[in-house]
């Protein structure tokens, strides 16, 4: 059976690795990079990209445009993002010539304790229903970032999404598929059917015109009343009442007490380029740990798509994710040794554990003393760049839609460890859960080089590392770097408590040769093939000499990069 499966996969790979012939570039590239001088936006849905460009053309900043795009995505891509979730960003400010980091993640409800899960006999937080819901941080994030880097009024910024919410818009292809693939498991959750199944039978199909006047009204309340409308006003009272009616724990006081945080981005230098991520409670530093390990190998000479490269990439991922499972958590509750984890010295020690010829079944975490999502990026005419990621975690989050508000509440609390009270990521009152969503940025000689991100849960650090290697080691442009076939390793130890003991599985997209697959199998990798879990990438690169932006949006999503 294994041989048959491999042969079928090989036939599919042989038939499906190339797009149409192009006169330039790699054979897997789907399109050219977009090039523009005055502004650029790259998002996972064209209406969001157009909303961002319209804001830029009105004189708005990159931050104004990013918020407009995010609001639009909450409407047109509701299974992946929305104001019921959290937000993170890395911002290049042209005036101060500096990067700023923003953590807009919410905390656990004060009344939700580990005892609740023990009483219910649960070893893990469920994905659906009231138990995984944490405080939504997005709206507070909008206003905090806008106060520092915005220019236009919030009414102007949110108006495009308000108009589309009231008048409707046609559902795009990939989003329609993802919505249709998920509604059966949450159709009976409170508020879901009314908001996302207007015909009462299913979610909208491709091309169906979908309206969400409830969300439009909520956006209008926020535009007029500010963040207090969400955290202290009618919206907060509605959420509080809804949660009480349905056995939830999120309360009015939890919402009122929410705060966001400005943080310092952290970086490692990879072959002359500084790659920037945000520190935990997110997983961004896993990408930096992977790159530090990979830097010790001659990746360029291995060649893109080779078994040697895929092997060391996978083993580097396994090593970094063991630390991710043990140490990544809310820094307000732990002394996390970030500087050591992303140091070259630590990477050198970890690299020694890799057998160049054999896949490992398990790795130890480093010995250190304790101490589904949407990505978008925007750049404006002044040189400001925003790397912006926002999510409700799983597709359609908790599945619960508060009465008349038009958005689903996130299920980010599912990432808490409720087995071990001593675990760094254990559930605690007011604690932020481990987070998967991570924005990224690259600078060169202290100047902006590239703003990028890749949505998709645990694939994100793996994807970030692959994008960086594709550009720096393999010389791809930013469109090719995203279109190139990817790997995704699954089965590593998790911050929720599970352990890797059998090496996990290596998922490969079509585009890798049968000889490579066979060699990886011989090295002990369990190679599998799946469609869809490889993330969704957007990027903007800046050429400081020509003062030109290059934009990219890959073909795995409905997205668009556009400029003017």
N, C-alpha and C positions, 0 to 999 in steps of 0.2 A: 504493500500500500504506500509505503514511504517513497519507493522508487517511482510509482505511478504519479503520485502527487508532485514530485520534483519534475517529472517529464512534462506534466500539464503546465506547471509554472514556467518551465523553460520555453514551451511553445508560446505561452502568453507573452513572455518577455520578448521573444524573437519578433512577435507581431506588433508589440506596442511600445517600443522604446523611443521612437522618434516622432517628432512632429513633421510638418511639411518642410521640404527643403528650403534652406535659407542661404543667401549668398555670403553671410558673415556669421561668426559665432559658433557656439557649440551646437551639436545636432539635437540636444534635448531642450534648447531654449525655445520658449513659446512665442516670444516677441522681443522687440528691441527695448532697451532702457528708454524711459521717457526723459526728455531733456528740456529744461526751461530755466529762465533767468530770474523771474520775479517771485515765484512761489511754487510750492509743490505739496501735494497731498497724496498719500497712499493708504487706502483702507480696504476692508474686505467686502465692500458693497459700493457700487458706483454712485448711488444717491448720496451716500455719506461723503464720498470724495468731492462730489459737486457742491454739497453744502459747505464743505471746508473752503473750497476755492472761492465760492461766492462771498464768504466772510472775509477772506484775504483781499479780494478785489474791493470790498467796501472800506478797506483800511484797517481791518482787524489784524491782530497779532497771530502768530503761530498758535499760541495758547487759546485765543478766542476760537480759532478754526478747529482745534483739536476737540474742544468742548462741543462745538456744533456738530462735528462728525460723530462724536460719541453719543450724543443725544439722538441723532438720526439712526445710528446703529442699534440703539436700544429699542427703536421702533421697527426697523426693517430686518434685524437679525436677533429677534427676541429670545431665541433658544440659547444664545451665547453670552449675552450681555444685557445691561440695563441698570437702572438706578436702584434696584434691589441688591446690587452687588458692591464690590470694592474696586479701587483704582490705585495704580502705581504709575509713576512717571520719572523720566530723566530729562531735564530741560537744559539746553545750551542757551545761555543768555549772551547775546552779542555785545551788550553794553559793558558788562563786567568781565566778559571773556572767561566764563566759568560755568561748570556743570552744577546743577542743583538736583537733588533727589527728593522724591515725595512718596510717602507711605500713607495711603488712604484706606487702610484695612480696618474693619470693624472688630469689636471684641465679643466674647461670649456673653450671653445674658447673665446677669448677676444671680438669678435664681436657679440656673442650670448647673448641677453638680455631678460628680462622678457617681454619687449614690443613686441618682436617677437611673443610670444605666445598669448598675448592679441590681436594683430592684426589678428592672425589666428583663434581666438576664441577657443583656447585650454586651458583647465584647468589642463591638465597633459601633460608631455612630451611623445610623442608617442614612441613605442618600436622600430619601423623600420624606415629606411631612414636616412637622414642627421641630423635631429634635435637632436637625443640623443647622437651623437658622441662626446666624449671627448678625450683629448690627451692620446695616448697609453703610459703607463709607463713601460712596461715589459722590453724592450731592455735596457733602462737606468738602470733598476734594476739589470739585469744580470751583467752588467759591474761594477756597483758600489759594488755589493756583491762579485763579482769575484776579484776585486782589493783588497779587504780586506781579503777574505777567500779562494781564488782560488790558483791553482798551475799550471795546464796544460794550454796550449794556447787555445784561443777560437776556433781556427780552429780544433784542436783535439776534443774539446767538442761538436761542432756542426756537425762534419763530419758524425756521424751515421745518423742523421736526413737528412742531405744533400743526402747521399747515398740512403736512403729509398725513399726520395722524387723523385729522378731521376729514380730509378729502379722499384719502386712500392712495395706495401705490401697488404695483404688480409685484408679486413675490418672485424672486430670482431663483435660478435652478438649484444650486447646491443648498441654499437655505431651505427651499421647499423640501428637498430630500431629507435634510436633517430634522426639520420639524415633523415631517410625516413618520420618520423612523422612531420618534420618541413619544408621541402623544398617547399611544395605547397604555403605557404604564402609569400615566398621571392624569388621565381624563376625568377620574372621579375625585381628584383632590380639589379642595375648595377654591372656587373662582377660576379654575383653569379652563374648563369647557366654555364658559361665557366669554372669556377674553380671547382665547386662541383657537376655538372651534366654532366660528360664527354660524356655520351651517348645521351644527349639532352632531355631525357625523365624523368629521376629520379636520385636521388643520388645512390651511389653504394649499392648493397645488400651484405648480409653476405657472405664472401668468395670471393667477387669480388676483383680483384687486382686494386688498385687505385694509380695513380701517381699524383704528384703535382710538376712538374719541376719549375714552377714559384716560389713556396715557397723555393725550394732547391736553386735557384739562389739568392733569397733574403737573405737566411741564409749565403750563401757564401759571398755576399757583406758585410754583418755584420761581419763575421769572419775576413775578410781581412781589412775592413775599420773602424772597431770599432763602437761605438755608434754614432759617427758623420755621418756615412753612413746612419743611420736611421733618425736622427734628423736634419741633415744639408745637406746631400748629395742627391744622385739620388732618394732614397726612399722618402725623405721628399718632394722633388720637384714633384714627381709623385702623392703623396697624395694631395698636395696643388692644383695641376692642376685638379685632379679628383674631389675634393670637389667643386671647382669653376664651373666645368662643370655640376654638378648635384645639385646645389642649397645648398651646404653645407657651414658651417661656420669655420670649422677647417682649419687653415692656416699654411703656412711655418713658420711664426713667432711664432705661438703657439707651434709648435714642437721644434723649436730652443731654446725657452725659458724654456723648461721643466726641472724640477729638481726633484730628489727623496729626501727622508728624512730618516735618522737614528733616531729611536725613542726608548724610554725606555718602555719595556713591563711592564704591570701592573698585579697584582695578588691578589687573596684572598686565605686564608688558609681554606681548606675544610677537616675537621676531620684529620688534621696532614699533609696533602699534599698541596703544593702550586701550584695552577692552574694559569697559565699565559696566558694572551691575549694581544693584541695590543690595545692602546687607540683609540678613534674616530679620523678620520672619519669613521672607521669601526664599526661593531656591536658586537665586541668580548666581551665587558664588560657586555652585556646582559647575557651571560653565567655565568659570575661571580655574577651578581645580582641574578640570579635564584638560584645558588648554595648557596649563603648566606641565602636566604629565606628558602630553603629546609633544611639547616643545623639545623634549629630550630625544625624539626620534626624527630621522630624516624623512619626513612625510612626503615632501615633494618628489623624492626619488622613488618612493613606493608607487606613486601614480594614483589618480582618482579611480575609485571603484575596485582597487586591487584587494585581494584577500588579506595581504599584510596590513594595509591601512585599516580596513574594516575590523580586523582583529584587535589591533592596538586601540582603536577608537572605542570598541565595545568594552575592552578590559579597563580602559581609563574611566569609562562611564560607570562600570560596576564599582570601582574603587571610590569614586566621588560620591556615589549614591549611598554607600555605606555610612559615610560621614553625614550625608544629608538626612538619613534616617535617624541618626543618633543625636546630632548636635544642632540642627537647624530648628529654631523655635523663636518665640517672642523674646527679644533681648531685654525687655523690661523685667523679665522673670529669671533670666539666666545671664551669666557672664560668658558670652560666646566668643571664643578665640578666633575671630574672623581673620585677623592679620596673619596668624600662624597657618590657618587652614589654606589660605591663598598664597602662601610663601613658596618660593622656589626650593627652599631647603626641604620643606615638608613634601613637596611633589617628588623630589629626588628619592626620598625614602619610600614613598608609595610606589613609585615607578619600578623599584627593585622587585616588587611582588609579582610583576607581570611575567609570565612564561611566554616567550615569543612564538612558541609552537603549539601551545595548548590552552584552551579556554578553561577558566577557573569555575568551579561549582559554587564557591563561596569565598568571600574575603572578610577579614575583620575590619571594623571601623578603626580609625586611627586612635592611638593611645594618647588621649588628651585629658588632662585634668579638667574638672568641670568649670567651669566658668558658665472644559470646552470654552470660552474666552474670545475676546476680540482685540486685535492689535492694530494701531494706526500710528502714522507718523506724519508730521506737518512741518514745513519750513516756510518762512516768510521773506519779504524783500529786504528786511533789515539784517538777515543772517541768523535769526533765532530759529532753533530747531527743537521739536518736542517728540520724544519717544514715549508713547502713551499706551498703556494696556489696561483693560477693564473687563470684568468677568462676574458671572453669577455662579461660577465653578462648573458643576455638571450641566449637561444640556437641560435647559429649563429649570435649573437650580433645584429648589425644594419642591417645585410644582405647585406652590401655594401662592394665590393671587389675592391680595387684600381687596375687600369690596370696593368696586368703583375706581380703583387706582390705575389699573391697566398695566401693571408690571409684576413679575414674579420675584419672590424673595429668594436670596441666594441660599445655598446649602454648604457654605464654606466650613461650617463647624464640623462637617463630616471628617475633616482632616485631623481633628484632635485625637490623641491617644487616651482612651478611657479604660485601659487595662492596668497601666502602671502609674501610680501617683507620683513616682520619682522620675519618670521620663521627662526630658526637657520640654516635650510638646504635650504634656498631660493637660487635660481640661482643668481650668481654674477660673474663678470669678474675675471678669474683666480682662481676660487674657486673649491675645490675638492668636488665632490658629496658624499653623504652618501654611504657607501660601505657595501656589504653583506659578502664579502669573508674574512675569518678569519683563520689564523693558530693558533694552541694551543700547549702548552707544560706543563708538570707537573714535578716539582722537589720535592725531599724528603730530608729534612735536608741539603739543599743547593746543592744537587747532582742531576744529570739528572735521572729522572725516566721514562718518556715517552714523545715522540713526536707524536702528532696526529692531525687529522683534519677530517672534514666531509663536503663535498661539497653539494650545494643544496639551494642557496638563503636564504630565511628567516628561513629555517629549521636548519641552522647551529648552532646558540646558543642553541636551543632546543636539537639538537643532541649532542653537546659538553657536556651539562649537563647530558644527559642520559648516555653517555659513562662513565663519571666520576663516577656517581652513581652506574652504573653496576659493575665497578671495585672495588670501595671503600666500598660501602654499601652491594652489593650483591655478592662480592667475585668472579666475573667472570675473566677469563683470557682475554687478549686483543682481541683474535679472537672471543670468545663468546660475549664479550661486543659489538662488531660490528654486529654480526649475530643476536643478540637478537631482537625480534620484537619491533618496535618503534611506538611512537605517533608523530603526527604533528598537532599542533593547527594552524588554519588559521583564518583570519578575524580581527586581531588586528589593532589598529590605525597605520597609516603609516607615515613615514617622508615626503611623497609626499603630504599629506593633508587629506587623508580619515580618518574616525573615526569609532571605534568599538562601537556599541550601542546595539547589540543583542547577545553578548557573543561569536560570531564566531562559528566555527565548529571544532570538535575534530576528526581528521582522525586517524584511527588505522589500522596497518598492521594485516594480519592473524597471529594468535598466541595468541590472548587474548580470554578468554573464554566468552561464551554467558552470563553467570551469571554476569561477570564483565561489559559487555556491557550494560546489563539491569540495573544494579545498577547505572552506569554513566548516563544513560538516566533519571532515576528516580531523580538523583541529579540535573538535568537541563542541562546536556551537550547535545548538538546536535551532535550525533555520526554519522560519515560518513566513507565510505570505498573507498579508491582509490589505484591505483597501480602506483608506481614509484616515488612519491615526497618525499621520506624519506631520501634522501641524499646518498652519497657514501663515505665510511670511509677507511682510511689507518692509520696504527700506527706502531711505533717501541718502544719497552720497553728495558731498559738496566738493566742488573744485575751486579752491581759493584763488587760483591764478586767473582762470576765466570768469570766476564768480558765477558759476553755473551749477544747478542742481540736477542730479540724475535720480529718477524714481523707478521703483520696481514693485510689482504686485504679481505674485505667482499664480499659476493656473489651477491650483488645487481648490481655490475658493472662487467666489463671484466677484472678486475685488477689482480695483482699478487704481492705477497711479496716473495722475494728471497734473499738469502745471500750466503756467501762463507766463 
